[in-house]
């Protein structure tokens, strides 16, 4: 695979992206909570829960907490935990 030469500006953007991965994953999870509240079908909810799992994996949420949330598949439980996680980042 060929090595890419990025400009200084592009390197800064890439660096900032990786520095803010946690914030990006938390924002993605916030969006998913809203979408889960509005989801109509179970298939749509299943897809959203899989995306929520990936976001929690990125955030390195402890397995026991993540499994508890995913076992219940209760949006309110996810929202309460998300609120706590957001308070720790501020």
C-alpha positions in Angstrom: 0.0 0.0 0.0 1.4 3.4 -1.0 2.2 5.9 1.7 0.1 9.1 1.4 1.6 12.5 1.8 -0.8 14.7 3.6 -0.5 18.5 3.9 0.1 20.0 7.3 -3.5 21.1 7.3 -4.8 17.6 6.6 -2.5 16.1 9.2 -3.9 18.6 11.8 -7.5 17.6 10.8 -6.7 13.9 11.1 -4.9 14.4 14.4 -7.9 16.4 15.9 -10.3 13.7 14.7 -8.4 11.0 16.6 -8.0 13.2 19.7 -11.8 13.7 19.8 -12.9 10.2 19.1 -14.6 9.9 22.5 -16.6 13.0 22.0 -17.6 11.9 18.6 -18.7 8.5 19.9 -20.7 10.1 22.7 -22.4 12.4 20.2 -23.2 9.4 18.0 -24.6 7.6 21.0 -26.8 10.7 21.8 -28.2 10.6 18.3 -28.9 6.9 18.6 -30.9 7.4 21.8 -33.1 9.8 20.0 -33.5 7.5 17.1 -34.3 4.5 19.4 -37.1 6.5 21.1 -38.6 7.2 17.6 -38.0 3.8 16.1 -41.2 2.1 14.9 -40.3 -1.4 14.0 -38.3 -4.0 15.9 -35.9 -4.5 12.9 -35.1 -0.8 13.0 -34.5 -1.0 16.7 -32.2 -4.0 16.3 -30.1 -2.1 13.8 -29.9 0.9 16.1 -29.0 -1.3 19.1 -26.1 -2.8 17.1 -24.9 0.7 16.3 -25.1 1.6 20.0 -23.1 -1.4 20.9 -20.4 -0.4 18.4 -20.3 3.1 19.9 -20.0 1.7 23.4 -17.2 -0.5 22.2 -15.4 2.6 20.9 -15.9 4.3 24.2 -14.5 1.3 26.0 -17.5 1.0 28.3 -16.9 -1.8 30.8 -18.4 -5.1 29.6 -20.7 -5.6 32.6 -22.3 -2.2 32.1 -22.5 -2.6 28.3 -24.0 -6.1 28.6 -26.6 -4.9 31.2 -27.7 -2.2 28.8 -27.8 -4.4 25.8 -29.6 -7.2 27.6 -32.4 -4.9 28.7 -32.5 -2.9 25.4 -34.2 -0.2 27.4 -33.6 3.3 25.9 -34.1 5.0 29.3 -31.3 2.9 30.9 -29.0 3.8 28.0 -30.0 7.5 28.3 -29.3 7.6 32.0 -25.9 6.0 31.6 -25.1 8.3 28.7 -26.0 11.3 30.9 -23.5 10.0 33.5 -20.8 9.5 30.8 -21.3 13.0 29.5 -21.0 14.5 32.9 -17.6 12.8 33.3 -16.3 14.4 30.1 -17.2 17.9 31.0 
